[in-house]
Amino acid sequence: MVTPTDAELLRHIARQEGLEHTLRAFPGVNRSRLAEALERAASAAEALESRKRTPASAAPKTAAPPERPSPAPKHSAVDAAEEVRIYSDGAARGNPGPAGAGAVITDPSGKVLERLGKYLGRQTNNHAEYMGLIIGLERARELGVRRVQIFADSELMIRQLQGRYQVKSATLKPLYDRARKLIAAFEKATLTHVLRAQNAEADEMSNRAIDERM
């Protein structure tokens, strides 16, 4: 199997081919590979624009060749932030069925810092929803975050964590306790229920976790 170059992938997308069509056109390429190619292209474009904006007089007469950027860590694209937003979701195909948890961590302006996914095996949708939040909270703690804004489209989970709904399921109680303990470890945490359309990236990660067994 021939591995396509970034240029081949991007030219295929530029011809107005959808991402799904691109994935089918290049067997062995997954969404992560496409995302990396697009990110590298965006970084190159930003560097070019920055050079165009820099006055010639401001440039040094002799400049050392630019160093190649170090590869980003596998699970972290940025340094720790004081405050982040966590968008979490869970998916179960069959309820119970193959399940995945997903979370997206952004800074307060909305810039994506990390995308997380975890395959859960056979679980219920509510179990997956809690696990999506838990993996997001655990990663935020690893990054040294102090304040979190939590967003999820599971009204049940959000209302339970706010103390407005009781946790009647014996299987969810340990996950509820785990999430509450993680939330309490931050200086400040807010919980907000959002519509599914506002949580699309976390939903994508939870389904990717199932498809790719992340």
N, CA, C and O of each residue as an XYZ file, in Angstrom:
856
protein
N       0.844     -1.196      0.000
C       0.000      0.000      0.000
C       0.883      1.252      0.000
O       1.760      1.395      0.852
N       0.649      2.158     -0.960
C       1.453      3.380     -1.065
C       0.895      4.424     -0.104
O      -0.306      4.696     -0.098
N       1.770      5.002      0.704
C       1.351      6.037      1.646
C       1.350      7.387      0.942
O       2.389      7.804      0.429
N       0.208      8.089      0.901
C       0.163      9.375      0.192
C       0.920     10.454      0.958
O       1.017     10.409      2.184
N       1.452     11.419      0.223
C       2.106     12.563      0.840
C       1.048     13.570      1.284
O      -0.115     13.483      0.891
N       1.477     14.542      2.123
C       0.550     15.598      2.525
C       0.000     16.314      1.293
O      -1.190     16.619      1.224
N       0.890     16.583      0.304
C       0.469     17.312     -0.887
C      -0.632     16.561     -1.639
O      -1.588     17.173     -2.116
N      -0.497     15.240     -1.743
C      -1.517     14.454     -2.442
C      -2.858     14.510     -1.716
O      -3.911     14.636     -2.342
N      -2.805     14.416     -0.380
C      -4.043     14.491      0.397
C      -4.710     15.853      0.247
O      -5.919     15.943      0.037
N      -3.902     16.921      0.359
C      -4.465     18.271      0.317
C      -4.990     18.613     -1.077
O      -6.014     19.283     -1.207
N      -4.290     18.154     -2.122
C      -4.790     18.406     -3.476
C      -6.119     17.690     -3.705
O      -7.003     18.205     -4.389
N      -6.249     16.488     -3.120
C      -7.498     15.733     -3.250
C      -8.636     16.488     -2.579
O      -9.734     16.575     -3.127
N      -8.373     17.041     -1.378
C      -9.390     17.818     -0.659
C      -9.693     19.113     -1.410
O     -10.845     19.542     -1.464
N      -8.651     19.746     -1.998
C      -8.818     21.016     -2.705
C      -9.719     20.876     -3.923
O     -10.333     21.851     -4.357
N      -9.804     19.664     -4.482
C     -10.683     19.449     -5.623
C     -12.132     19.280     -5.178
O     -12.962     18.718     -5.892
N     -12.416     19.794     -3.952
C     -13.764     19.791     -3.374
C     -14.261     18.391     -3.076
O     -15.461     18.119     -3.092
N     -13.308     17.508     -2.801
C     -13.684     16.168     -2.366
C     -13.942     16.209     -0.863
O     -13.158     16.805     -0.123
N     -15.012     15.594     -0.403
C     -15.294     15.550      1.020
C     -14.269     14.724      1.764
O     -13.576     13.898      1.170
N     -14.168     14.949      3.087
C     -13.193     14.200      3.877
C     -13.475     12.700      3.826
O     -12.552     11.889      3.741
N     -14.760     12.338      3.878
C     -15.087     10.919      3.828
C     -14.639     10.308      2.500
O     -14.145      9.180      2.470
N     -14.808     11.047      1.406
C     -14.382     10.555      0.099
C     -12.864     10.428      0.059
O     -12.330      9.490     -0.532
N     -12.169     11.380      0.691
C     -10.705     11.324      0.735
C     -10.231     10.103      1.508
O      -9.273      9.441      1.108
N     -10.899      9.807      2.611
C     -10.528      8.634      3.403
C     -10.719      7.346      2.598
O      -9.924      6.412      2.700
N     -11.786      7.313      1.797
C     -12.006      6.125      0.974
C     -10.992      6.038     -0.165
O     -10.609      4.949     -0.591
N     -10.567      7.204     -0.647
C      -9.632      7.223     -1.776
C      -8.235      6.773     -1.374
O      -7.472      6.293     -2.212
N      -7.895      6.925     -0.093
C      -6.564      6.565      0.376
C      -6.694      5.556      1.521
O      -6.651      5.959      2.684
N      -6.849      4.276      1.235
C      -6.960      3.258      2.296
C      -5.764      3.334      3.240
O      -4.626      3.518      2.807
N      -6.029      3.193      4.501
C      -4.954      3.240      5.483
C      -4.784      4.612      6.105
O      -4.083      4.748      7.108
N      -5.416      5.642      5.530
C      -5.350      6.997      6.089
C      -6.588      7.211      6.954
O      -7.709      6.959      6.512
N      -6.385      7.677      8.191
C      -7.512      7.946      9.067
C      -7.667      9.445      9.302
O      -6.897     10.243      8.768
N      -8.663      9.829     10.103
C      -8.924     11.245     10.338
C      -7.744     11.954     11.006
O      -7.482     13.125     10.732
N      -7.034     11.237     11.883
C      -5.888     11.839     12.559
C      -4.807     12.215     11.552
O      -4.195     13.279     11.646
N      -4.583     11.327     10.586
C      -3.587     11.606      9.550
C      -3.982     12.822      8.727
O      -3.129     13.650      8.405
N      -5.274     12.948      8.376
C      -5.747     14.122      7.638
C      -5.593     15.387      8.478
O      -5.170     16.428      7.975
N      -5.942     15.288      9.775
C      -5.842     16.447     10.650
C      -4.396     16.928     10.754
O      -4.139     18.131     10.764
N      -3.452     15.989     10.832
C      -2.041     16.356     10.922
C      -1.582     17.052      9.646
O      -0.830     18.025      9.697
N      -2.041     16.546      8.497
C      -1.655     17.160      7.225
C      -2.192     18.574      7.116
O      -1.481     19.484      6.690
N      -3.461     18.762      7.506
C      -4.069     20.093      7.460
C      -3.392     21.045      8.438
O      -3.201     22.223      8.134
N      -3.027     20.530      9.621
C      -2.369     21.371     10.621
C      -1.008     21.829     10.124
O      -0.638     22.990     10.299
N      -0.255     20.910      9.496
C       1.053     21.298      8.961
C       0.912     22.333      7.855
O       1.715     23.262      7.761
N      -0.108     22.174      7.018
C      -0.332     23.137      5.943
C      -0.702     24.505      6.511
O      -0.240     25.535      6.020
N      -1.543     24.505      7.552
C      -1.933     25.765      8.179
C      -0.733     26.459      8.820
O      -0.589     27.677      8.719
N       0.128     25.681      9.480
C       1.318     26.259     10.111
C       2.243     26.869      9.063
O       2.812     27.941      9.272
N       2.388     26.178      7.932
C       3.236     26.701      6.863
C       2.664     27.988      6.294
O       3.405     28.924      5.994
N       1.323     28.036      6.141
C       0.682     29.246      5.617
C       0.840     30.414      6.580
O       1.095     31.541      6.155
N       0.688     30.147      7.897
C       0.857     31.209      8.896
C       2.286     31.746      8.888
O       2.500     32.953      9.007
N       3.266     30.848      8.747
C       4.662     31.276      8.713
C       4.925     32.146      7.489
O       5.659     33.131      7.568
N       4.320     31.777      6.349
C       4.500     32.565      5.130
C       3.891     33.948      5.282
O       4.500     34.944      4.893
N       2.671     34.016      5.855
C       2.025     35.306      6.064
C       2.830     36.180      7.019
O       2.933     37.391      6.830
N       3.399     35.554      8.047
C       4.192     36.311      9.014
C       5.424     36.915      8.347
O       5.791     38.056      8.626
N       6.069     36.132      7.451
C       7.239     36.660      6.750
C       6.863     37.806      5.818
O       7.638     38.748      5.648
N       5.664     37.732      5.205
C       5.215     38.794      4.316
C       4.964     40.095      5.079
O       5.200     41.183      4.554
N       4.478     39.977      6.334
C       4.161     41.162      7.132
C       5.394     41.794      7.757
O       5.329     42.943      8.195
N       6.511     41.084      7.815
C       7.718     41.608      8.444
C       8.463     42.528      7.478
O       8.865     42.082      6.403
N       8.662     43.832      7.841
C       9.389     44.745      6.954
C      10.789     44.232      6.686
O      11.432     43.633      7.548
N      11.256     44.490      5.439
C      12.577     43.996      5.063
C      13.656     44.588      5.942
O      14.647     43.923      6.243
N      13.471     45.865      6.369
C      14.485     46.529      7.184
C      14.600     45.912      8.556
O      15.629     46.033      9.220
N      13.516     45.234      8.988
C      13.537     44.643     10.336
C      14.218     43.294     10.359
O      14.552     42.772     11.422
N      14.423     42.729      9.172
C      15.044     41.409      9.112
C      16.542     41.522      9.274
O      17.129     42.466      8.745
N      17.197     40.608      9.979
C      18.651     40.649     10.123
C      19.329     40.426      8.783
O      18.776     39.766      7.904
N      20.554     40.989      8.624
C      21.280     40.862      7.368
C      21.623     39.406      7.076
O      21.564     38.955      5.932
N      21.974     38.699      8.107
C      22.246     37.274      7.937
C      21.413     36.520      8.950
O      21.361     36.883     10.125
N      20.790     35.511      8.503
C      19.913     34.752      9.409
C      20.248     33.272      9.297
O      20.478     32.744      8.209
N      20.269     32.629     10.439
C      20.522     31.193     10.458
C      19.323     30.469      9.875
O      18.197     30.957      9.981
N      19.539     29.327      9.269
C      18.411     28.553      8.728
C      17.421     28.245      9.842
O      17.822     27.896     10.952
N      16.119     28.372      9.549
C      15.119     28.096     10.589
C      15.205     26.651     11.063
O      15.387     25.724     10.273
N      15.072     26.491     12.355
C      15.105     25.148     12.922
C      13.785     24.457     12.650
O      12.720     25.075     12.660
N      13.881     23.166     12.408
C      12.660     22.390     12.241
C      11.936     22.309     13.578
O      12.561     22.014     14.597
N      10.619     22.566     13.595
C       9.899     22.480     14.868
C       9.901     21.065     15.402
O       9.816     20.095     14.648
N      10.001     20.964     16.712
C       9.965     19.645     17.339
C       8.570     19.062     17.208
O       7.585     19.797     17.281
N       8.470     17.758     17.015
C       7.136     17.151     16.912
C       6.339     17.401     18.176
O       6.876     17.339     19.282
N       5.055     17.684     18.010
C       4.195     17.911     19.164
C       4.019     16.614     19.938
O       3.970     15.544     19.331
N       3.922     16.681     21.272
C       3.680     15.472     22.059
C       2.402     14.789     21.590
O       1.472     15.443     21.117
N       2.369     13.501     21.722
C       1.240     12.742     21.201
C      -0.075     13.170     21.815
O      -1.085     13.246     21.116
N      -0.084     13.452     23.113
C      -1.347     13.737     23.776
C      -1.497     15.190     24.198
O      -2.485     15.539     24.846
N      -0.540     16.050     23.847
C      -0.643     17.439     24.265
C      -0.072     18.352     23.205
O       1.059     18.170     22.756
N      -0.870     19.349     22.800
C      -0.422     20.287     21.787
C       0.010     21.609     22.403
O       0.614     22.433     21.716
N      -0.279     21.830     23.658
C       0.003     23.125     24.273
C       0.416     22.939     25.718
O       0.255     21.871     26.309
N       0.956     24.020     26.266
C       1.274     24.024     27.685
C      -0.002     24.185     28.494
O      -1.073     24.453     27.949
N       0.128     24.020     29.791
C      -1.031     24.131     30.672
C      -1.604     25.537     30.634
O      -0.868     26.508     30.458
N      -2.919     25.648     30.799
C      -3.605     26.933     30.849
C      -4.227     27.086     32.227
O      -4.528     26.099     32.898
N      -4.415     28.330     32.640
C      -5.031     28.581     33.941
C      -6.501     28.149     33.939
O      -6.999     27.599     34.922
N      -7.187     28.407     32.817
C      -8.613     28.098     32.726
C      -8.908     27.494     31.355
O      -8.388     27.961     30.342
N      -9.739     26.460     31.325
C     -10.103     25.828     30.060
C     -11.593     25.511     30.047
O     -12.274     25.522     31.073
N     -12.061     25.228     28.845
C     -13.404     24.696     28.667
C     -13.271     23.216     28.305
O     -12.399     22.835     27.525
N     -14.137     22.395     28.874
C     -14.161     20.969     28.551
C     -15.517     20.651     27.946
O     -16.549     20.800     28.599
N     -15.508     20.213     26.693
C     -16.714     19.735     26.031
C     -16.638     18.207     26.038
O     -15.674     17.637     25.527
N     -17.629     17.547     26.602
C     -17.566     16.085     26.723
C     -18.811     15.437     26.137
O     -19.880     16.045     26.065
N     -18.641     14.184     25.719
C     -19.769     13.444     25.148
C     -19.473     11.952     25.235
O     -18.340     11.540     25.485
N     -20.508     11.158     25.027
C     -20.362      9.712     25.001
C     -21.310      9.127     23.984
O     -22.366      9.697     23.711
N     -20.938      7.989     23.419
C     -21.780      7.333     22.419
C     -21.808      5.837     22.682
O     -20.795      5.239     23.046
N     -22.985      5.237     22.494
C     -23.136      3.781     22.622
C     -24.052      3.315     21.504
O     -25.184      3.784     21.383
N     -23.574      2.413     20.706
C     -24.351      1.919     19.580
C     -25.084      0.649     19.980
O     -24.567     -0.463     19.868
N     -26.294      0.855     20.444
C     -27.097     -0.274     20.919
C     -27.627     -0.037     22.316
O     -28.709     -0.516     22.655
N     -26.891      0.688     23.126
C     -27.310      1.117     24.475
C     -27.939     -0.018     25.306
O     -29.155      0.008     25.499
N     -27.190     -1.004     25.805
C     -25.720     -1.038     25.697
C     -25.241     -1.595     24.365
O     -25.955     -2.306     23.658
N     -23.995     -1.237     24.056
C     -23.356     -1.672     22.840
C     -21.957     -1.103     22.793
O     -21.488     -0.548     23.787
N     -21.275     -1.225     21.665
C     -19.936     -0.635     21.548
C     -19.997      0.844     21.907
O     -20.799      1.590     21.344
N     -19.158      1.265     22.834
C     -19.267      2.622     23.368
C     -17.927      3.342     23.342
O     -16.863      2.725     23.384
N     -18.010      4.660     23.271
C     -16.810      5.478     23.279
C     -17.045      6.771     24.039
O     -18.160      7.292     24.069
N     -15.989      7.285     24.652
C     -16.039      8.559     25.367
C     -15.189      9.571     24.612
O     -14.141      9.229     24.064
N     -15.646     10.814     24.587
C     -14.894     11.849     23.886
C     -14.889     13.149     24.662
O     -15.837     13.456     25.384
N     -13.817     13.912     24.510
C     -13.730     15.229     25.149
C     -12.841     16.124     24.299
O     -11.882     15.667     23.676
N     -13.177     17.404     24.287
C     -12.364     18.413     23.611
C     -12.088     19.523     24.614
O     -13.009     20.064     25.224
N     -10.816     19.856     24.780
C     -10.408     20.896     25.718
C     -10.000     22.119     24.908
O      -9.177     22.025     23.997
N     -10.583     23.271     25.250
C     -10.243     24.514     24.561
C      -9.850     25.572     25.579
O     -10.116     25.431     26.772
N      -9.207     26.643     25.090
C      -8.985     27.780     25.974
C     -10.263     28.612     25.996
O     -11.185     28.315     25.238
N     -10.354     29.655     26.844
C     -11.602     30.428     26.945
C     -12.039     31.078     25.641
O     -13.221     31.382     25.475
N     -11.105     31.301     24.704
C     -11.463     31.914     23.418
C     -12.008     30.900     22.431
O     -12.514     31.278     21.374
N     -11.912     29.602     22.760
C     -12.411     28.567     21.871
C     -11.341     27.834     21.101
O     -11.663     26.916     20.347
N     -10.073     28.202     21.257
C      -8.989     27.510     20.553
C      -8.838     26.109     21.126
O      -8.709     25.934     22.337
N      -8.856     25.118     20.250
C      -8.755     23.721     20.695
C      -7.342     23.431     21.186
O      -6.361     23.666     20.481
N      -7.261     22.923     22.396
C      -5.979     22.543     22.985
C      -5.732     21.041     22.845
O      -4.631     20.612     22.500
N      -6.765     20.254     23.116
C      -6.605     18.801     23.000
C      -7.923     18.155     22.617
O      -9.002     18.633     22.967
N      -7.805     17.055     21.886
C      -8.949     16.201     21.572
C      -8.667     14.822     22.157
O      -7.591     14.262     21.948
N      -9.637     14.277     22.890
C      -9.436     13.015     23.592
C     -10.528     12.025     23.223
O     -11.677     12.405     22.999
N     -10.160     10.760     23.164
C     -11.141      9.712     22.920
C     -10.728      8.436     23.631
O      -9.539      8.174     23.813
N     -11.712      7.645     24.031
C     -11.412      6.392     24.723
C     -12.492      5.366     24.403
O     -13.682      5.609     24.607
N     -12.054      4.210     23.894
C     -12.993      3.118     23.620
C     -13.336      2.424     24.932
O     -12.450      2.138     25.737
N     -14.625      2.152     25.147
C     -15.086      1.634     26.437
C     -15.595      0.199     26.383
O     -15.999     -0.351     27.408
N     -15.582     -0.415     25.203
C     -16.167     -1.745     25.098
C     -17.687     -1.653     25.089
O     -18.244     -0.688     24.566
N     -18.347     -2.619     25.644
C     -19.814     -2.642     25.665
C     -20.319     -1.903     26.905
O     -20.133     -2.368     28.029
N     -20.955     -0.757     26.697
C     -21.458      0.044     27.803
C     -22.738      0.765     27.371
O     -23.134      0.732     26.206
N     -23.365      1.414     28.348
C     -24.565      2.207     28.055
C     -24.166      3.629     27.665
O     -23.025      4.045     27.864
N     -25.114      4.354     27.113
C     -24.874      5.730     26.710
C     -24.539      6.617     27.912
O     -23.644      7.459     27.835
N     -25.258      6.426     29.019
C     -25.007      7.256     30.202
C     -23.620      6.996     30.784
O     -22.943      7.919     31.237
N     -23.208      5.736     30.766
C     -21.851      5.404     31.209
C     -20.834      6.138     30.341
O     -19.869      6.708     30.851
N     -21.054      6.120     29.035
C     -20.131      6.783     28.113
C     -20.110      8.288     28.332
O     -19.055      8.915     28.239
N     -21.274      8.873     28.624
C     -21.332     10.320     28.876
C     -20.456     10.700     30.083
O     -19.699     11.669     30.029
N     -20.569      9.938     31.145
C     -19.759     10.224     32.337
C     -18.271     10.029     32.046
O     -17.438     10.812     32.502
N     -17.942      8.991     31.292
C     -16.531      8.740     30.999
C     -15.941      9.826     30.116
O     -14.761     10.152     30.242
N     -16.754     10.397     29.215
C     -16.264     11.514     28.410
C     -15.841     12.677     29.283
O     -14.788     13.277     29.069
N     -16.674     12.996     30.277
C     -16.336     14.074     31.199
C     -15.118     13.715     32.037
O     -14.235     14.547     32.245
N     -15.070     12.498     32.509
C     -13.973     12.079     33.384
C     -12.624     12.161     32.673
O     -11.656     12.649     33.256
N     -12.539     11.690     31.420
C     -11.247     11.759     30.737
C     -10.844     13.206     30.471
O      -9.657     13.531     30.466
N     -11.833     14.078     30.249
C     -11.527     15.491     30.075
C     -11.022     16.130     31.359
O     -10.056     16.892     31.341
N     -11.676     15.821     32.472
C     -11.263     16.382     33.766
C      -9.888     15.853     34.178
O      -9.059     16.607     34.685
N      -9.651     14.578     33.964
C      -8.349     14.009     34.335
C      -7.220     14.641     33.529
O      -6.148     14.925     34.063
N      -7.469     14.858     32.242
C      -6.427     15.486     31.420
C      -6.196     16.926     31.839
O      -5.052     17.382     31.854
N      -7.246     17.653     32.178
C      -7.102     19.032     32.638
C      -6.264     19.092     33.915
O      -5.448     19.998     34.084
N      -6.468     18.128     34.810
C      -5.661     18.073     36.030
C      -4.197     17.800     35.698
O      -3.302     18.390     36.302
N      -3.951     16.906     34.737
C      -2.567     16.613     34.337
C      -1.882     17.854     33.770
O      -0.675     18.029     33.938
N      -2.642     18.709     33.102
C      -2.087     19.932     32.512
C      -1.912     21.046     33.540
O      -1.352     22.094     33.217
N      -2.375     20.841     34.758
C      -2.220     21.857     35.788
C      -3.256     22.958     35.737
O      -3.043     24.039     36.286
N      -4.380     22.696     35.079
C      -5.448     23.694     34.975
C      -6.058     23.950     36.354
O      -6.179     23.040     37.175
N      -6.440     25.210     36.591
C      -6.996     25.568     37.902
C      -8.507     25.783     37.863
O      -9.200     25.540     38.851
N      -9.017     26.242     36.711
C     -10.455     26.517     36.596
C     -10.991     25.887     35.316
O     -10.337     25.918     34.274
N     -12.195     25.312     35.410
C     -12.779     24.645     34.250
C     -14.228     25.086     34.035
O     -14.977     25.314     34.985
N     -14.588     25.197     32.784
C     -15.978     25.376     32.380
C     -16.380     24.093     31.645
O     -15.772     23.736     30.636
N     -17.385     23.417     32.144
C     -17.777     22.111     31.621
C     -19.053     22.257     30.794
O     -20.027     22.868     31.232
N     -19.028     21.678     29.580
C     -20.184     21.709     28.692
C     -20.465     20.288     28.203
O     -19.553     19.583     27.770
N     -21.731     19.874     28.276
C     -22.111     18.538     27.806
C     -23.563     18.576     27.363
O     -24.349     19.385     27.856
N     -23.924     17.683     26.414
C     -25.311     17.665     25.945
C     -26.161     16.637     26.679
O     -27.323     16.431     26.330
N     -25.588     15.989     27.694
C     -26.362     15.063     28.522
C     -27.011     15.842     29.668
O     -26.351     16.179     30.652
N     -28.293     16.119     29.532
C     -28.993     16.853     30.588
C     -28.986     16.055     31.889
O     -28.845     16.626     32.970
N     -29.139     14.730     31.784
C     -29.145     13.898     32.984
C     -27.850     14.062     33.769
O     -27.881     14.309     34.974
N     -26.718     13.927     33.095
C     -25.430     14.017     33.788
C     -25.210     15.400     34.407
O     -24.805     15.517     35.563
N     -25.482     16.442     33.621
C     -25.268     17.805     34.130
C     -26.160     18.077     35.331
O     -25.698     18.621     36.333
N     -27.423     17.708     35.242
C     -28.351     17.968     36.357
C     -27.971     17.137     37.591
O     -28.114     17.607     38.719
N     -27.494     15.922     37.384
C     -27.053     15.116     38.521
C     -25.845     15.765     39.201
O     -25.792     15.845     40.428
N     -24.892     16.219     38.415
C     -23.692     16.830     38.997
C     -23.995     18.181     39.645
O     -23.270     18.626     40.536
N     -25.061     18.825     39.195
C     -25.490     20.086     39.821
C     -26.310     19.833     41.083
O     -26.614     20.770     41.821
N     -26.671     18.574     41.337
C     -27.471     18.248     42.506
C     -28.958     18.416     42.289
O     -29.734     18.365     43.243
N     -29.371     18.617     41.034
C     -30.790     18.833     40.739
C     -31.530     17.521     40.486
O     -32.736     17.433     40.713
N     -30.805     16.498     40.013
C     -31.381     15.175     39.825
C     -30.660     14.196     40.746
O     -29.466     14.343     41.006
N     -31.390     13.199     41.235
C     -30.780     12.150     42.027
C     -30.098     11.125     41.118
O     -30.485     10.949     39.963
N     -29.086     10.460     41.654
C     -28.421      9.387     40.920
C     -29.036      8.083     41.410
O     -28.661      7.572     42.466
N     -29.976      7.546     40.646
C     -30.702      6.349     41.062
C     -30.047      5.063     40.578
O     -30.299      3.990     41.127
N     -29.206      5.165     39.551
C     -28.570      3.972     38.994
C     -27.342      3.575     39.805
O     -26.430      4.376     40.012
N     -27.334      2.330     40.260
C     -26.193      1.847     41.042
C     -24.929      1.761     40.199
O     -23.824      1.867     40.732
N     -25.075      1.569     38.892
C     -23.890      1.477     38.031
C     -23.307      2.853     37.713
O     -22.116      2.975     37.428
N     -24.147      3.888     37.760
C     -23.652      5.244     37.487
C     -23.077      5.920     38.732
O     -22.272      6.845     38.619
N     -23.483      5.464     39.915
C     -23.061      6.130     41.151
C     -21.533      6.221     41.291
O     -21.031      7.284     41.657
N     -20.772      5.142     41.011
C     -19.307      5.270     41.129
C     -18.733      6.294     40.149
O     -17.773      6.992     40.477
N     -19.312      6.390     38.947
C     -18.840      7.369     37.965
C     -19.199      8.778     38.407
O     -18.405      9.704     38.246
N     -20.384      8.940     38.959
C     -20.804     10.237     39.508
C     -19.850     10.676     40.616
O     -19.394     11.820     40.635
N     -19.550      9.755     41.544
C     -18.640     10.087     42.648
C     -17.251     10.459     42.128
O     -16.615     11.387     42.628
N     -16.802      9.729     41.129
C     -15.478     10.004     40.553
C     -15.448     11.380     39.892
O     -14.486     12.131     40.051
N     -16.504     11.704     39.151
C     -16.574     13.009     38.484
C     -16.648     14.140     39.508
O     -15.976     15.160     39.358
N     -17.462     13.960     40.547
C     -17.587     14.996     41.581
C     -16.255     15.231     42.284
O     -15.909     16.373     42.586
N     -15.511     14.173     42.544
C     -14.212     14.315     43.207
C     -13.238     15.087     42.323
O     -12.489     15.933     42.811
N     -13.249     14.798     41.023
C     -12.371     15.508     40.102
C     -12.755     16.986     40.019
O     -11.886     17.858     40.035
N     -14.042     17.261     39.931
C     -14.511     18.648     39.846
C     -14.111     19.432     41.087
O     -13.709     20.591     40.995
N     -14.222     18.794     42.246
C     -13.906     19.476     43.506
C     -12.427     19.828     43.626
O     -12.060     20.680     44.434
N     -11.580     19.187     42.837
C     -10.144     19.448     42.918
C      -9.744     20.753     42.238
O      -8.624     21.226     42.429
N     -10.640     21.342     41.448
C     -10.333     22.614     40.785
C     -10.745     23.788     41.671
O     -11.642     23.676     42.506
N     -10.067     24.914     41.465
C     -10.422     26.110     42.227
C     -11.842     26.557     41.910
O     -12.571     27.013     42.791
N     -12.227     26.420     40.642
C     -13.565     26.829     40.230
C     -14.013     25.945     39.080
O     -13.221     25.620     38.194
N     -15.283     25.555     39.092
C     -15.825     24.734     38.011
C     -17.283     25.115     37.791
O     -18.042     25.284     38.746
N     -17.664     25.248     36.537
C     -19.056     25.506     36.182
C     -19.549     24.395     35.272
O     -18.774     23.810     34.515
N     -20.850     24.106     35.348
C     -21.462     23.028     34.567
C     -22.590     23.605     33.728
O     -23.486     24.261     34.260
N     -22.555     23.367     32.420
C     -23.559     23.921     31.517
C     -24.058     22.850     30.556
O     -23.275     22.153     29.912
N     -25.382     22.736     30.477
C     -25.974     21.828     29.492
C     -26.109     22.563     28.168
O     -26.618     23.683     28.129
N     -25.651     21.933     27.065
C     -25.731     22.545     25.744
C     -26.440     21.592     24.789
O     -26.583     20.402     25.071
N     -26.878     22.124     23.667
C     -27.496     21.301     22.632
C     -26.434     20.471     21.925
O     -25.254     20.822     21.936
N     -26.852     19.379     21.314
C     -25.911     18.491     20.631
C     -25.134     19.236     19.545
O     -23.954     18.967     19.322
N     -25.806     20.175     18.868
C     -25.134     20.918     17.803
C     -23.965     21.741     18.326
O     -23.016     22.015     17.591
N     -24.032     22.134     19.586
C     -22.949     22.916     20.194
C     -21.844     22.017     20.753
O     -20.860     22.503     21.311
N     -22.015     20.723     20.600
C     -21.074     19.769     21.175
C     -20.566     18.792     20.115
O     -20.224     17.649     20.418
N     -20.524     19.263     18.870
C     -20.250     18.369     17.741
C     -18.851     17.768     17.790
O     -18.671     16.606     17.426
N     -17.859     18.534     18.233
C     -16.485     18.022     18.221
C     -16.288     16.907     19.250
O     -15.593     15.926     18.985
N     -16.901     17.064     20.422
C     -16.806     16.002     21.427
C     -17.564     14.765     20.956
O     -17.122     13.639     21.187
N     -18.708     14.972     20.294
C     -19.467     13.858     19.736
C     -18.632     13.109     18.700
O     -18.643     11.879     18.655
N     -17.908     13.861     17.865
C     -17.054     13.230     16.859
C     -15.977     12.367     17.525
O     -15.688     11.262     17.065
N     -15.384     12.880     18.616
C     -14.335     12.121     19.299
C     -14.885     10.844     19.927
O     -14.211      9.814     19.912
N     -16.093     10.893     20.476
C     -16.662      9.688     21.093
C     -16.936      8.618     20.031
O     -16.756      7.428     20.291
N     -17.370      9.034     18.843
C     -17.604      8.068     17.777
C     -16.306      7.584     17.146
O     -16.212      6.428     16.733
N     -15.311      8.450     17.066
C     -14.003      8.014     16.593
C     -13.408      6.961     17.530
O     -12.754      6.014     17.092
N     -13.648      7.149     18.815
C     -13.128      6.187     19.794
C     -13.675      4.790     19.519
O     -12.976      3.795     19.710
N     -14.941      4.721     19.064
C     -15.536      3.423     18.731
C     -14.950      2.911     17.418
O     -14.530      1.758     17.323
N     -14.927      3.770     16.419
C     -14.501      3.347     15.084
C     -13.027      2.925     15.064
O     -12.661      1.952     14.405
N     -12.192      3.666     15.791
C     -10.752      3.439     15.737
C     -10.217      2.673     16.946
O      -9.017      2.416     17.043
N     -11.118      2.308     17.872
C     -10.712      1.599     19.093
C      -9.583      2.352     19.782
O      -8.541      1.771     20.086
N      -9.784      3.628     20.026
C      -8.749      4.501     20.599
C      -8.465      4.133     22.053
O      -7.624      4.760     22.696
